[in-house]
Amino acid sequence: MFDLGPNYHYGSPVGNAKVEWNLRRRKHHISFKGFDDYTFSSNPEEFWWWDRPDDYGEFIGDGTDTTNDHGHLAIATRDPETKLDGPVDGILGANVTDGNDQTLGKSVIVTAHTTQFYLGMHANEFVQAVGMPFGVNLVALKPDGTHVATKAHLKFVRDESSCSWFESAYRSYPQ
């Protein structure tokens, strides 16, 4: 539920105004101040240095409505996706048009966390030596960034990539 309460610059509420809104969802990249070199994702393609591409989100819903006499509107909508694999941002955009045909728009982002804490890992070396032990630092943090004590089972999975080419006609493709 989103509560909308538009006001004019001088503070009066914008009553009986037309509102057009839309809601989108996007993956939320987890990072914490002071833990910039840590990875908080179980996705092997997301590293601590991974920079999230511009993502305007996946469409969830939209609608039109009118504010009441006091300039208030409650927008009730639900994300149909029930199985999320991590935190998401809900992005609500709303445009309010008053009786003089003046329009004001705003977007807000609300993050929904799917867990009570996040485990972060930082390998001491970017490339590990073959057959040698290596160190990792682990941390458990609540969504607000405070430390939390917990037990965890750490499992290392080896992921190998290869660069081989397939030649067909006058082109080559990675395999």
N, C-alpha and C positions, 0 to 999 in steps of 0.2 A: 504494500500500500504506500503510495506517495501522496503527501499533502502539499497542495499548491496554494499559495496565498500571495498573488501578485499585488503590488502597491505602486501607485504613482510616485514620482520623484519626491513630492512633498509629503508623502506618507499615507495618503488616503487609499483604501483598498479599491481594487478594480472590480467592481461588482457587475454582474450580468455580462461578462465578457466571454467571447468565443475562445475556446482552448483547443488547439490541435496538438496531439502528443504522439510520440513513438517511443518504443522501448527496444533496446538491443542488448545482446550479451556477447562478451568476449572473454577469452582466457586472461586471467590476472597473473602477471609475472611476479613471483615472490622474491623480495630482496629486503634486507634489513641493514640499517645504518651500523657501520662498524664490522659488518660481515660481508663486505663487497666481493671478496674472493671465494665465497661459499656458494655451492649449488643447493637449492632447496627443491629441486624437481627430480622425480624418478624417471623422467623422459631423458634418454641418453643423448638426444639431439639438442638439449638445452643446457648450456654451460654457464658458468658464472659470468663470462664475458658476452653471453648471448644478448643481443640487442633486439628487443621486440619490434617487429615491423609495424608500420601503421596499420591499425586494425580498428575499423569503425563498428565492428561487431555484427553478429548474426541477428536478423530481424526476429523479434518475439511477438510484438503486437503494436497496434496503434488505435487511435480513436479521436473523436471530437466530443466536446461537452461544453458546458457553460458554468462559470463561477456563480456562486449564490450572491445574494444582496451584500454580503459582508466580504466578498472577494475570495471565497474559499472554495476549493474543489479537491475532493479525495479521489485519486485515481487508483482503482483496484484492478490489478492484472496479475496473472500467474505465468511463470515460465513452464512450458509443457515438458521441458527436459528434466527428468528426475534422476538420471545417472550421470553426475558430473565427476570428472576425474581430478578435480582440483579447484582452487578458488576461481571465481568469475567476477567480472565487473558487470553490473547492470547499468546501462547508460540510458537515462531518460532525457529526452529532448521535448521541450514544450514551447509553443508559440501562443501568446495571448493577444487577442485583438479587441480593443475597447470600442465603445459606441462611436468614437470619432475616426475609426478605421486606423488607429495607431497600433502597430504590432511590436511586441517585445518578445525576444526569444532567449531561452537559457537551456543549458544542458547540465546535468549533475551525474556523477559517477558514484555508485554505491557498491562496495566490495562485499561479496558473500563468501565466507570461509567454510570449507567443507570438513574441517578438522579443528581440534582444540589446540594443536601445536604442529610445528614443522620441524623436520630433521634436516640439518644442513651438513654438508661435507666439503672439506677442502683438502685436496691432495697436496703434499708438500712439494712435489715435483710435477710439472706439466706432462713430461714424458718420463715414464718409469723405466728403469734399467731392467733388462731381461735377467731373470733368475736372482734378483736381489730384493731384499725386503725394502719396503717403503712406508712412510708415515702418512697418516691422514688425521685431520682434526675434525671432530664431530661436535655439533651443538644442537640443542633443542630449544626452540623459541615459540612463545605464544604469538598470535597474530599482531599483538601490540608491541612485540619485540622484547618482552621480558623473558629471562631464562626460566626453564622448567626442568625439573629432574624427572628422568624417565629411563627405562631400560629399552634397549633396541637390539635386534639381531641384524648384524651387518653381513651382507652377502655380495661378493664381487662377481660380476659377470664379464667375461671376456668378449669383446666385440671386435671382429676383424673386418676390415674393409679392403677391397682389392680394386685395382684399376686395370681392367682388361677391356679390350675393344673388339667389337664385332664388325667385320667389314661386309657390306652388302651393297652391290651396285657401285655408285660413286660416293657413298657416304660411310661414315663410321659412327657407331653409337656406343656409349658406355653400357656395360653389361651389369 
